[in-house]
Structures are given as structure tokens and as C-alpha cells.
Amino acid sequence: MTQSDTHTTPQPHVTHTVLNQSAPRRDINEYELNTVLREAVRRHDGGWADDELREIGALVGSEQFQHDAHLANTITPELHTHDRWGNRIDEVEYHPAYHRIIAASIAHGSHTRCWADPQPGSHVVRAAGFMMFGQIEPGHACPVSMTHAVIPSLELQPDVAAQWVPKALSRSYSPDLSADKQSAIFGMSMTEKQGGSDVRANTTVAKPVGGGGPGAEYLLTGHKWFCSAPMSDAFLVLAQAEGPAGEGLSCFLLPRVLPDGTRNVFRIQRLKNKLGNKSNASSEIELDGTVAVMIGEPGRGVRTIIEMVAQTRLDCVLGSASGMRQSVAEAVWHARHRAAFGATLADQPAMAAVLADLSLESEAATVTAIRLARAHDEDADDQERAFRRLATAVAKYWICKRGPHHSYEALECLGGNGYTEDFPLAMRYREQPVMAVWEGSGNVIALDVLRAMTREPESVAAFDAEISLARGSSRILDTHLDSLRDHLGELARLDAASAQRRARSVVESMALALEASLLVRFSPAPVADAFIAARLGEDRKFEYGALPDGADLSAILERH
């Protein structure tokens, strides 16, 4: 036998048999699995929409919807300033998956269902649907939120509202820019590069076409530093009005397409290269003799658009809470399907403590978010309106700030998998900070709380009445509530500079008091007791998973 007649037969060992990986978390119902959300919806008069919310839960939990969410965040929007022949078009192209997602969200009323069908619990039902869609794909929630939030501001100008509100209420969606559309998506653009949150420093000028005034046409010229969702059909913008009808910072409705079908001047200069929120295009825009209509009184632009801001701030809370739910759901699912050192991760005491602590944070955020949504319903009395004025800002500050670290800790529960873009928690980690930045970063919100307490003292009384409903249930909580009352009294006596230095500390105490009191009233005792001990107790720690001895981890995790 010659050497050429011999050969070695390959003897491969099977290296790609997949063992000990968590099962795919797909084709599940996100509403039926979310005990905390379901309880909150029913508790706050939204149970009449259970079937509708269950339908949304099945949709967003489907493999196809999850795949579309992945596509929308990896094949990101692309700006086309000109067509092939050199015509200026200022269009943003999205992957079809994005359009499928926002079309489904609009079809289920995530934008304006509470305005279209006002009744007790309408805001609650809208919030729950909005949260479930945003839990899986958060970027599209930006234009959905702005379309929801624009209604109260538009209604300040009845003639304009008569034209635009029916379009905003429509449950149909078309990405085309057309004057013939019977539906509309709204955006907003307030900030400019020289001012940021100081919108009164804006330099965009609005010159009247005729006599000017509310409902009249103006021509706007200026540069807007942030304009989210630039392919929306119309925008609320701020500009410095000129002319005999009145001057000063005013609010305007700016359509992308004019009634005769021509494009308004809306030059998209560039898309922002953002840390997260990738599926949603944010842009800088140039206005140059751009047609717009005044909404509200001249010089009262902030007061007009603040109606929209109040609603979008609530949606920041809803968005952060839904992000926490995604983080907990993915982390707990992984830990229940993966083993190490002889037991599933969820049964390892150290991991169980982390998961339970993350779950406490998520439950507190969800319970607070839905309570706030109920306070925004049309049947709210004066005390409810006063409560929501202060509580929305307090919750926006705290819950949105808790989001980024919460998502990081959940990501770590998945180990290396969590750090890859193949799993959704990398996207969520990049997404959570935007909720804290959008509609007022931390200092802006904290100062707004001070402003509310000074100008609307009834809001402090309403907030105190709400958190005091839990008095007598916990010595630790009662001590915190007493201390908070003392701090609020001291704050009222301080000069402006000293009050500002104390603002963050006081708002944090207010937020924890609100969350703890709601958990005492609405969640099982093991949840409320563990949260209070971990967040308000003398032995509280900084990192998730350092829960006090005696915390009932199993009872907490059963709900998640």
C-alpha cells in the first residue's frame, strides 16, 4: 500500500449543540404576563378595555413584532435632502418595519384614544397600550406621544383645532406627505442651539402675513436645534412674533404641506447622531419664510405649548416604566431558563436578590405611572388636577433617572449575551437616558417642582394628601413622611439660591414617598415592605440586589 492510498477520516466532534441557553422569549402575551400592569389598569377604572389590551399584548409579544423592532433599530432612518434631479425634498426614509410598528400603534389608539373616547379610565387604557408598544419598540413612541400631547394645545385655538384635531384622532396611518390626508402625526420643535431649555432665548422670528394674531398666518425664519420626527405632518414650534397684533415668544402650528399641495419650507439640515432612540429620526431644521399659524395669544407661547409639554412629561414616565418592565421581563426570563453551579440562575440567592430588587423598582414605577394617568382623566376634580401638576414632575424626575442604571443591571443579568445587540437589553440601555433628557433634564424638572410649590401651593396640599393615605402602615414610611413635611416647610423659607441647591434632594424624597405610599396601598405586603426597607430604611444600599434580610424574594418575583 502506497502513501497515496491512505488518508485520515475526519472525526468531528459536535460543537454546536445548544445547551443551557434560555428559550426565546417570543409569541407571548405581554399584557397577560404583566400582573402589575393588569392590576393597575383594573384598579384605576380601565378594566373595560381588558380585551383590547390583551390583543395589544399578543401583538407586541409576537415574534414578528419583535423582529420588526429589531429591524427598525438596526436599519436606521436616512436623510434625503434632494431627489436625483436636484430638487429639494427634505425627506427621511425609514425601514418598512418602522412603518408597520407605528401603523399598529396608531390603529390601537396609542396616540389619542383617551381624547376620542373620554370616560373614567381612558387615560389609563391609553397609557397601558402606549407602554406595551413602547416596551418592545420605544423609538416610534416619540411621534405617537407628541400626537397625543398636541390635542390640549390645539384646542386653545378652536378654528385651527377644527381642521387638525380630527386628523390627529384618526386611527389610520400613512407615511406620505400630502395635503389630502385625513390623518396626521404631530411633532414639536422648541429648542435652539443658543438656548436649549431656555426657550425664551429663541431667535426664530415670525412675521405676520396680514394683521397677525391668533389663527393668522405668519412667516417663520430661524434654526431649530432639535426637531424630533421630522416626517410628521405638522409641528408646534415657538418663535418671536412681530407685528401690530402683539409681540414676543408665541406658539405656531407649522404644516409640512400647504393646502395647495406644495411643500412648506422645512429644510432638514442633518439627522442627529444619537446615543439611542435610533429608530426615531431627530433633526436640525432651517425655517426660511416658512408658513405657520399662530396658536393662542401673542407672547404666550410657553403657556400655550406647556399643555403639550405636560402630557409628554407624563409619557416620559410611562416610557421609563415600560423600559423597566422590558428589562425585568428579559432578565427574569433568562434567569429562569439558564443554570449555573447546579441550579437555575433564578434559584441562586444572589441572583434572586438582584432580580427581586429590579422588580421592586419596576413595580413602583408602573404603579406610579398608572396612578398619574388616572389623574389626567376628564373626571379629575380640582384636587386631582393639583396632585397631577406636582406629582407628574416629581415622577418624571425620579423614575426617568432610575431608568438607565436599572437597565444596566438587568443587562448584566444576561452576562455577555446582554451586551450584544442580538438581545434587546443593549437597545434598552441606550434608550433609557433619553426619557430623563427629553422635556426637561433633571435640573429643569427639579426647578419646575419648586415653581409649582411656590405658584400653586394647592399642589403641595394635594400631594401631601395623596401620600398621607398610607400613614400608619409602616413606621419607616411614617418617619419619612414626617421628615418630608419638615423639609418642605424649610424649603419654603429659603432664599431662591438655597432652595435651588436643595431642590434635587427634596424632589427625590417626594418621589420615594409617593412610590412607597402607592405600593403600601396597592401592592402585596412583601413588595411594599421590601421597597420601604430597601429605599427608606436605615440599612439601605446603593446597588441593586442588596436587599434587607427578611425580604420575601419569591413573593416579589412571582409578580414578574
C-alpha positions as CSV (number, residue, x, y, z in Angstrom):
1,M,0.0,0.0,0.0
2,T,1.4,3.3,-1.0
3,Q,1.2,6.5,1.0
4,S,-1.3,8.0,-1.6
5,D,-3.7,5.1,-0.8
6,T,-4.1,6.1,2.8
7,H,-6.0,9.1,4.3
8,T,-7.3,10.2,7.7
9,T,-11.1,10.2,8.0
10,P,-12.4,13.4,9.7
11,Q,-13.9,12.7,13.0
12,P,-15.7,15.9,14.0
13,H,-17.0,16.4,17.5
14,V,-20.3,18.2,17.6
15,T,-19.5,21.7,18.9
16,H,-22.8,23.5,18.1
17,T,-25.3,21.6,20.1
18,V,-27.0,24.4,22.0
19,L,-27.3,23.6,25.7
20,N,-28.3,25.8,28.7
21,Q,-29.4,28.8,26.7
22,S,-32.6,30.5,27.6
23,A,-35.6,29.8,25.4
24,P,-36.6,32.6,23.0
25,R,-39.0,35.0,24.8
26,R,-41.4,35.4,21.9
27,D,-45.0,34.6,21.0
28,I,-46.2,35.5,24.4
29,N,-48.8,38.0,25.7
30,E,-47.2,41.0,27.3
31,Y,-50.4,42.1,29.0
32,E,-51.4,38.7,30.4
33,L,-47.8,38.2,31.8
34,N,-47.7,41.7,33.3
35,T,-49.5,41.2,36.6
36,V,-48.6,44.7,37.9
37,L,-49.9,46.5,34.9
38,R,-53.1,44.4,34.7
39,E,-53.9,45.1,38.4
40,A,-53.2,48.8,37.9
41,V,-55.5,49.1,34.9
42,R,-58.4,47.4,36.6
43,R,-57.8,49.3,39.9
44,H,-57.9,52.6,38.1
45,D,-61.1,52.1,36.1
46,G,-59.7,50.7,32.9
47,G,-60.9,47.2,33.2
48,W,-63.5,47.8,30.4
49,A,-60.6,47.6,27.9
50,D,-59.1,44.3,29.0
51,D,-59.9,42.6,25.8
52,E,-58.3,45.4,23.7
53,L,-55.2,45.4,25.9
54,R,-54.9,41.7,25.7
55,E,-55.0,42.0,21.9
56,I,-52.1,44.5,22.1
57,G,-50.2,42.3,24.4
58,A,-50.4,39.4,22.0
59,L,-49.3,41.6,19.1
60,V,-46.3,43.2,20.7
61,G,-45.2,39.8,22.2
62,S,-45.2,38.1,18.8
63,E,-42.1,37.1,17.0
64,Q,-42.9,39.2,14.0
65,F,-43.3,42.4,16.0
66,Q,-40.1,41.8,17.9
67,H,-38.3,41.2,14.6
68,D,-39.7,44.5,13.2
69,A,-38.5,46.3,16.4
70,H,-35.0,44.9,15.8
71,L,-35.0,45.9,12.1
72,A,-36.3,49.4,12.9
73,N,-33.4,50.0,15.4
74,T,-30.6,48.5,13.2
75,I,-31.6,49.8,9.7
76,T,-32.0,53.4,10.9
77,P,-33.6,56.4,9.2
78,E,-31.7,58.0,6.3
79,L,-32.0,61.7,5.2
80,H,-32.5,62.6,1.6
81,T,-32.2,66.4,1.2
82,H,-32.6,66.3,-2.7
83,D,-34.0,64.0,-5.3
84,R,-32.0,62.7,-8.2
85,W,-32.7,65.8,-10.3
86,G,-31.5,68.2,-7.6
87,N,-34.9,69.2,-6.3
88,R,-35.0,69.9,-2.5
89,I,-37.3,67.3,-0.9
90,D,-36.2,67.0,2.7
91,E,-37.4,63.5,3.3
92,V,-36.4,60.9,5.8
93,E,-36.6,57.3,4.7
94,Y,-37.4,54.6,7.3
95,H,-37.3,50.9,7.1
96,P,-40.8,49.4,6.3
97,A,-40.6,47.7,9.8
98,Y,-40.9,51.1,11.4
99,H,-44.0,52.0,9.4
100,R,-45.6,48.7,10.4
101,I,-44.9,49.3,14.0
102,I,-46.2,52.9,14.2
103,A,-49.2,51.9,12.0
104,A,-50.1,49.2,14.5
105,S,-49.7,51.6,17.4
106,I,-51.9,54.2,15.8
107,A,-54.5,51.6,14.9
108,H,-54.8,50.6,18.5
109,G,-55.2,54.2,19.7
110,S,-51.8,54.7,21.4
111,H,-51.9,58.3,20.4
112,T,-55.3,59.8,21.1
113,R,-57.7,57.1,22.2
114,C,-58.3,58.9,25.5
115,W,-59.3,62.1,23.7
116,A,-61.5,60.3,21.2
117,D,-63.4,58.3,23.9
118,P,-63.2,60.2,27.2
119,Q,-64.5,58.3,30.2
120,P,-63.2,57.2,33.6
121,G,-60.0,55.2,32.9
122,S,-59.5,56.4,29.3
123,H,-56.0,57.8,30.1
124,V,-55.3,54.6,32.0
125,V,-56.1,52.4,29.0
126,R,-54.2,54.7,26.6
127,A,-51.2,54.6,28.9
128,A,-51.2,50.8,29.2
129,G,-51.4,50.4,25.4
130,F,-48.7,53.0,24.9
131,M,-46.4,51.3,27.4
132,M,-46.7,47.9,25.8
133,F,-45.9,49.2,22.3
134,G,-43.0,51.2,23.8
135,Q,-41.8,48.3,25.8
136,I,-40.8,46.5,22.6
137,E,-40.0,49.4,20.3
138,P,-39.5,52.7,22.0
139,G,-38.5,55.0,19.1
140,H,-41.8,55.2,17.4
141,A,-43.4,56.3,20.7
142,C,-41.9,59.8,20.3
143,P,-44.2,60.9,17.4
144,V,-47.1,58.9,19.0
145,S,-46.6,60.8,22.2
146,M,-46.4,64.2,20.5
147,T,-49.6,63.4,18.5
148,H,-51.3,62.5,21.8
149,A,-50.0,65.6,23.6
150,V,-50.8,68.2,21.0
151,I,-54.6,68.0,21.4
152,P,-54.9,70.2,24.5
153,S,-52.7,72.9,22.9
154,L,-54.6,72.8,19.6
155,E,-58.0,73.2,21.4
156,L,-56.8,76.6,22.7
157,Q,-57.3,77.8,19.1
158,P,-60.7,76.4,18.1
159,D,-60.6,77.4,14.4
160,V,-57.3,75.5,13.9
161,A,-58.4,72.6,16.1
162,A,-61.5,72.1,13.9
163,Q,-59.1,71.4,11.0
164,W,-56.4,69.4,12.7
165,V,-57.9,67.6,15.7
166,P,-60.0,65.2,13.6
167,K,-56.9,64.2,11.7
168,A,-54.9,63.6,14.9
169,L,-57.8,61.4,16.2
170,S,-57.7,59.2,13.2
171,R,-56.5,55.6,13.7
172,S,-55.2,55.4,10.1
173,Y,-51.5,56.0,9.3
174,S,-49.8,57.0,6.1
175,P,-46.1,57.9,5.9
176,D,-46.8,60.1,2.8
177,L,-46.7,63.8,3.0
178,S,-49.9,65.0,1.3
179,A,-52.5,67.8,1.7
180,D,-55.3,65.2,1.1
181,K,-54.5,63.0,4.1
182,Q,-57.3,62.5,6.6
183,S,-54.9,61.6,9.3
184,A,-51.9,63.4,10.8
185,I,-48.9,62.8,13.0
186,F,-47.6,65.7,15.0
187,G,-44.1,66.8,16.2
188,M,-42.8,69.7,18.1
189,S,-39.7,71.9,18.0
190,M,-38.9,74.4,20.7
191,T,-35.1,74.4,21.4
192,E,-32.5,76.3,19.6
193,K,-28.7,76.0,19.7
194,Q,-28.2,79.2,21.7
195,G,-30.8,78.4,24.3
196,G,-31.7,74.8,24.9
197,S,-34.2,74.6,27.7
198,D,-34.1,78.4,27.9
199,V,-36.7,78.7,25.1
200,R,-37.2,82.4,25.8
201,A,-33.8,82.9,24.3
202,N,-35.1,81.7,20.9
203,T,-34.2,83.8,17.9
204,T,-36.6,82.4,15.3
205,V,-38.7,85.3,14.0
206,A,-42.4,85.2,13.0
207,K,-43.6,88.0,10.7
208,P,-47.4,88.3,10.1
209,V,-48.6,87.9,6.5
210,G,-51.5,90.3,7.2
211,G,-52.7,91.7,10.5
212,G,-51.5,88.8,12.5
213,G,-52.8,87.5,15.8
214,P,-54.3,84.1,16.9
215,G,-55.2,81.9,14.0
216,A,-53.4,84.2,11.5
217,E,-50.6,83.2,9.2
218,Y,-47.0,84.1,9.8
219,L,-43.7,83.5,8.0
220,L,-41.1,82.0,10.3
221,T,-37.3,82.2,9.8
222,G,-34.8,80.5,12.1
223,H,-32.8,77.4,13.0
224,K,-34.2,74.7,15.3
225,W,-31.6,72.6,17.1
226,F,-33.8,69.7,17.9
227,C,-36.9,68.6,15.9
228,S,-38.0,65.0,16.5
229,A,-39.9,63.0,13.9
230,P,-39.3,65.4,11.0
231,M,-41.6,63.4,8.7
232,S,-44.6,64.4,10.8
233,D,-47.5,66.2,9.1
234,A,-47.4,69.2,11.3
235,F,-45.5,70.7,14.3
236,L,-45.9,73.1,17.1
237,V,-43.0,75.5,17.2
238,L,-42.0,78.6,19.2
239,A,-40.9,81.8,17.6
240,Q,-40.7,85.5,18.4
241,A,-43.8,87.2,16.9
242,E,-43.6,90.6,15.4
243,G,-46.3,93.0,14.2
244,P,-49.2,95.1,15.5
245,A,-51.2,92.2,16.8
246,G,-48.6,91.5,19.5
247,E,-45.0,90.6,20.0
248,G,-43.0,88.1,22.0
249,L,-42.4,84.3,22.1
250,S,-45.5,82.7,20.6
251,C,-46.7,79.3,19.6
252,F,-47.3,78.3,15.9
253,L,-48.7,75.3,14.0
254,L,-46.4,74.6,11.1
255,P,-47.6,72.2,8.4
256,R,-45.2,70.2,6.2
257,V,-47.6,70.5,3.2
258,L,-49.6,73.6,2.4
259,P,-53.3,73.4,1.4
260,D,-52.5,73.7,-2.3
261,G,-50.2,70.6,-2.1
262,T,-46.9,72.4,-2.2
263,R,-44.2,71.6,0.3
264,N,-43.7,74.2,3.1
265,V,-40.1,75.4,3.6
266,F,-38.7,72.8,6.0
267,R,-35.1,72.3,5.4
268,I,-33.7,69.3,7.3
269,Q,-30.1,70.2,7.8
270,R,-29.0,66.9,9.3
271,L,-30.2,64.0,11.4
272,K,-28.8,63.8,15.0
273,N,-26.4,61.0,15.6
274,K,-28.0,59.9,18.9
275,L,-26.8,57.6,21.6
276,G,-30.1,55.7,21.4
277,N,-33.6,56.2,20.2
278,K,-32.2,55.0,16.8
279,S,-35.5,54.1,15.0
280,N,-36.8,57.7,15.5
281,A,-35.2,60.4,13.4
282,S,-34.3,63.6,15.2
283,S,-33.1,66.5,13.2
284,E,-32.0,70.1,12.9
285,I,-34.2,72.2,10.7
286,E,-34.0,75.5,8.9
287,L,-37.0,77.7,8.5
288,D,-36.9,80.4,5.8
289,G,-40.2,82.2,5.2
290,T,-42.0,79.1,6.4
291,V,-45.8,79.4,6.7
292,A,-47.3,78.8,10.1
293,V,-50.4,79.7,12.0
294,M,-50.4,81.3,15.5
295,I,-51.9,79.2,18.3
296,G,-53.0,81.1,21.3
297,E,-52.2,84.6,22.2
298,P,-49.1,86.6,21.0
299,G,-46.3,86.4,23.6
300,R,-48.0,83.5,25.4
301,G,-46.2,80.7,23.5
302,V,-44.8,78.9,26.5
303,R,-48.2,78.9,28.3
304,T,-49.8,77.5,25.1
305,I,-47.3,74.8,24.4
306,I,-46.9,73.8,28.1
307,E,-50.2,71.9,27.7
308,M,-48.3,69.7,25.2
309,V,-45.3,69.5,27.5
310,A,-47.3,68.4,30.5
311,Q,-48.6,65.4,28.5
312,T,-45.3,64.4,27.0
313,R,-43.7,64.6,30.5
314,L,-46.2,62.0,31.6
315,D,-45.3,59.9,28.6
316,C,-41.6,60.1,29.7
317,V,-42.7,58.4,33.0
318,L,-44.7,55.8,31.0
319,G,-41.7,55.2,28.7
320,S,-39.3,54.8,31.5
321,A,-41.6,52.4,33.3
322,S,-42.2,50.4,30.2
323,G,-38.4,50.2,29.7
324,M,-38.1,48.9,33.3
325,R,-40.7,46.3,32.5
326,Q,-38.8,45.1,29.5
327,S,-35.6,44.9,31.5
328,V,-37.1,42.9,34.3
329,A,-39.0,40.6,31.9
330,E,-35.9,39.8,29.9
331,A,-33.7,39.3,33.0
332,V,-36.1,37.1,34.9
333,W,-36.9,35.1,31.8
334,H,-33.2,34.4,31.2
335,A,-32.5,33.6,34.8
336,R,-35.4,31.1,34.9
337,H,-34.1,29.3,31.8
338,R,-30.4,29.2,32.4
339,A,-28.5,27.1,35.0
340,A,-25.1,27.5,36.7
341,F,-23.4,25.8,39.5
342,G,-26.1,23.2,39.8
343,A,-29.2,25.3,39.8
344,T,-31.1,27.7,37.6
345,L,-29.9,31.3,38.0
346,A,-33.3,32.4,39.4
347,D,-32.9,29.9,42.3
348,Q,-29.4,31.2,43.2
349,P,-29.8,33.5,46.2
350,A,-27.6,36.3,44.9
351,M,-29.3,36.4,41.5
352,A,-32.7,36.2,43.1
353,A,-31.9,39.2,45.2
354,V,-30.9,41.3,42.2
355,L,-34.0,40.2,40.2
356,A,-36.3,41.0,43.1
357,D,-34.8,44.4,43.6
358,L,-35.1,45.2,39.9
359,S,-38.7,44.0,40.1
360,L,-39.4,46.3,43.1
361,E,-38.2,49.3,41.0
362,S,-40.3,48.3,38.0
363,E,-43.4,47.7,40.1
364,A,-43.0,51.1,41.9
365,A,-42.6,52.9,38.5
366,T,-45.6,51.1,36.9
367,V,-47.9,51.7,39.9
368,T,-47.0,55.4,39.9
369,A,-47.3,55.8,36.2
370,I,-50.8,54.4,36.0
371,R,-51.9,56.3,39.1
372,L,-50.8,59.5,37.3
373,A,-52.6,58.5,34.1
374,R,-55.8,58.2,36.1
375,A,-55.3,61.7,37.5
376,H,-55.3,63.0,33.9
377,D,-58.8,61.8,33.0
378,E,-61.5,64.3,32.3
379,D,-63.4,63.5,35.5
380,A,-60.5,64.7,37.7
381,D,-61.6,67.2,40.3
382,D,-59.6,70.2,41.5
383,Q,-57.6,68.2,44.0
384,E,-56.7,65.6,41.3
385,R,-55.5,68.3,38.9
386,A,-53.5,69.9,41.7
387,F,-52.0,66.5,42.5
388,R,-51.0,65.7,39.0
389,R,-49.4,69.1,38.4
390,L,-46.8,68.4,41.1
391,A,-46.7,64.5,41.0
392,T,-46.1,64.3,37.3
393,A,-43.0,66.5,37.6
394,V,-41.8,64.6,40.6
395,A,-42.2,61.3,39.0
396,K,-40.6,62.5,35.7
397,Y,-37.5,63.5,37.6
398,W,-37.1,60.3,39.6
399,I,-38.4,57.4,37.5
400,C,-36.6,58.6,34.4
401,K,-33.4,59.0,36.3
402,R,-33.7,55.5,37.7
403,G,-34.1,54.0,34.2
404,P,-30.5,53.9,32.9
405,H,-28.9,52.1,35.9
406,H,-31.9,49.8,36.1
407,S,-31.4,48.7,32.5
408,Y,-27.7,48.3,33.0
409,E,-28.2,46.0,36.0
410,A,-30.8,43.9,34.1
411,L,-28.4,43.7,31.1
412,E,-25.7,42.3,33.4
413,C,-28.1,39.5,34.4
414,L,-27.8,38.2,30.9
415,G,-24.0,38.3,31.0
416,G,-22.2,38.6,27.7
417,N,-25.5,38.0,25.8
418,G,-26.9,41.1,27.4
419,Y,-24.1,43.2,26.0
420,T,-24.8,42.2,22.4
421,E,-27.2,43.8,20.0
422,D,-28.8,40.4,19.3
423,F,-30.7,40.7,22.6
424,P,-33.0,43.7,23.4
425,L,-31.4,45.0,26.6
426,A,-28.4,46.6,24.8
427,M,-31.0,48.7,22.9
428,R,-32.9,49.4,26.1
429,Y,-29.7,50.5,27.9
430,R,-29.1,53.1,25.1
431,E,-32.7,54.1,25.2
432,Q,-33.4,54.9,28.8
433,P,-31.4,58.1,29.2
434,V,-33.5,59.9,26.6
435,M,-36.5,59.9,28.9
436,A,-34.5,61.8,31.5
437,V,-33.3,64.3,28.9
438,W,-36.5,64.8,26.9
439,E,-38.9,67.5,28.1
440,G,-36.6,68.8,30.7
441,S,-33.5,67.3,32.2
442,G,-33.0,66.8,35.9
443,N,-32.4,70.4,37.0
444,V,-35.1,71.8,34.8
445,I,-37.7,69.4,36.3
446,A,-36.5,70.0,39.9
447,L,-36.8,73.7,39.4
448,D,-40.2,73.2,37.9
449,V,-41.2,71.4,41.1
450,L,-40.1,74.4,43.1
451,R,-42.0,76.7,40.8
452,A,-45.2,74.7,41.2
453,M,-44.9,74.7,45.0
454,T,-44.5,78.4,45.0
455,R,-47.1,79.4,42.5
456,E,-49.6,76.6,43.1
457,P,-49.5,75.8,46.9
458,E,-52.6,73.8,46.5
459,S,-50.5,71.2,44.6
460,V,-48.4,70.7,47.7
461,A,-51.5,70.1,49.8
462,A,-52.9,67.6,47.2
463,F,-49.6,65.8,47.0
464,D,-49.4,65.5,50.8
465,A,-53.0,64.3,51.0
466,E,-52.1,61.5,48.5
467,I,-49.0,60.2,50.2
468,S,-50.7,60.5,53.7
469,L,-53.3,57.9,52.7
470,A,-50.6,55.3,53.6
471,R,-49.9,56.7,57.0
472,G,-50.0,54.2,59.9
473,S,-48.9,51.2,57.8
474,S,-45.2,51.5,58.3
475,R,-43.0,53.1,60.9
476,I,-40.2,53.7,58.4
477,L,-42.6,55.4,55.9
478,D,-44.3,57.5,58.6
479,T,-40.8,58.8,59.7
480,H,-40.0,59.6,56.0
481,L,-43.3,61.4,55.6
482,D,-42.7,63.5,58.7
483,S,-39.2,64.4,57.6
484,L,-40.5,65.3,54.2
485,R,-43.1,67.7,55.7
486,D,-40.3,69.4,57.7
487,H,-38.1,69.7,54.6
488,L,-40.9,71.2,52.5
489,G,-41.5,73.7,55.3
490,E,-37.8,74.6,55.4
491,L,-37.7,74.9,51.6
492,A,-40.4,77.5,51.6
493,R,-38.4,79.7,53.9
494,L,-35.2,79.6,52.0
495,D,-33.9,82.2,49.5
496,A,-34.0,81.3,45.8
497,A,-30.4,80.2,45.5
498,S,-30.5,78.0,48.6
499,A,-33.8,76.4,47.5
500,Q,-32.3,75.5,44.2
501,R,-29.4,73.8,45.8
502,R,-31.8,71.7,47.9
503,A,-34.2,71.0,45.0
504,R,-32.9,67.6,43.9
505,S,-32.8,66.2,47.4
506,V,-36.3,67.3,48.2
507,V,-37.7,66.0,44.9
508,E,-36.1,62.6,45.4
509,S,-37.7,62.4,48.9
510,M,-41.0,63.3,47.4
511,A,-40.7,60.7,44.7
512,L,-39.8,57.9,47.1
513,A,-42.7,58.9,49.4
514,L,-45.1,58.7,46.5
515,E,-43.9,55.4,45.3
516,A,-43.8,53.8,48.8
517,S,-47.2,55.1,49.7
518,L,-48.7,53.7,46.5
519,L,-47.1,50.3,47.0
520,V,-48.4,50.2,50.5
521,R,-52.0,50.9,49.3
522,F,-52.0,48.8,46.1
523,S,-49.3,46.0,46.2
524,P,-48.9,42.9,48.4
525,A,-47.2,43.5,51.7
526,P,-43.9,41.7,50.8
527,V,-43.5,44.1,47.9
528,A,-44.3,47.3,49.9
529,D,-42.3,46.1,52.9
530,A,-39.2,45.3,50.9
531,F,-39.3,48.5,48.9
532,I,-39.6,50.7,52.0
533,A,-36.8,48.9,53.8
534,A,-34.5,49.0,50.8
535,R,-35.2,52.6,49.7
536,L,-36.1,54.4,53.0
537,G,-34.7,52.1,55.8
538,E,-31.5,52.9,57.8
539,D,-29.7,50.0,56.2
540,R,-30.4,51.0,52.6
541,K,-27.7,50.4,50.0
542,F,-26.7,51.9,46.7
543,E,-26.7,48.9,44.4
544,Y,-29.5,46.6,43.2
545,G,-29.5,43.2,45.0
546,A,-28.5,44.4,48.5
547,L,-32.0,43.8,49.9
548,P,-32.5,43.8,53.7
549,D,-32.7,40.5,55.5
550,G,-36.2,39.1,55.6
551,A,-37.3,40.3,52.1
552,D,-39.6,37.7,50.6
553,L,-37.8,37.3,47.2
554,S,-40.2,34.6,46.0
555,A,-43.3,36.6,46.6
556,I,-41.8,39.6,44.8
557,L,-40.7,37.6,41.8
558,E,-44.0,35.8,41.4
559,R,-45.4,39.0,40.1
560,H,-42.8,39.4,37.4
